[in-house]
Amino acid sequence: MQEELGMRLNRTPMTVLLLLAAVAAIQMTHYYPLLPERLAVHFGAAGEANGWSSKGEFIVLFGAMEAFIVLFGWAFAILLDRIPMALLNIPNKDYWFSPERQEESWEFLRNQILWMETATLGFLVALAQLIFKENLGSAPPRLPDSFWYVLVAFVAVVLWFSARIIMRFRRPREQAPI
């Protein structure tokens, strides 16, 4: 079974995803005893804190989201080729999922999904770090300017992966209309 999974999953994104999960666990464990009982967890457009949570609720919720990202990415990548073809919304899927191209197409999608899940977990780890740092400061917590850099970077990565998928499954040259 392990050998079969090893052949079906690219180990590089899976390894990075698991390393990020370890970083998230260490981050939560490190900051939990340092945090105040009440945390600012939501910020308005002007950067002021406008949503609060207990530190226990935040750690459980954020930890659960991070664990879900890891488990969902792993399970979805493994089970991807069991999705009925009728539910698969890929351009030119009849061409790309014909028997001679099918395994290569599934492998490409698996890798993209794992890298997208890795990017999402990285975004959540960075977001948690910003929240922790703001709540440990002496001033009232505010949305730091660095949040916008993290958000823009994440959106850019998502767009890049989306473009890769669209470009990979575009109409093949031999099928292009004249």
Phi, psi and omega in degrees: 000313180300319180297319178298316179294321179299326179282334184270336182244133174289127186285337182296304179295327179294320178295315179297319178299315180291324176296319177296324177296321177294319177299317179299316180295317178295318179301311181297316181296320181293313187278334185309308182290343182273339187284150172291163181296329181244125183247142168281123184236354179222143185228141179283178182299328180276359177096356181281146178291130179222011176214135187231158179208157171286155182294326178297314178299317181298313182298316180295312182295312182293319177298320178295319178297316180294318178296320178299318179301314181295310183294319179296315180300315180294309182295316182295319179296321180290318186270000186307314185285001175264356178291133177301137183304330180296334180270351182276120182256078181238134177299141176055039186295332178297322178286308187288338180248024171292159186308323183283343181245354189300308184296320178295321179292318177297318180299317178300312180297318178303312181298317180296319179297314180297319178292323178294319177296322178297316178296320179295316178295320177300319177298316180294322178296316179296318179297316178299320179299317178298317180295317179298312182298318180294323181281346178265350180287165181278333180278164174301139181300137176224154175294117182286152178301330181296340176303319183294326176294317179296316180296313180298319179298317180296314179298320178298319179295316179298316178296321180297314178296321178298316178296320178300317181293315180298315180293323181294323185255022176290171182297129178296151183303320182289347178255356184295139178291150181275000000 
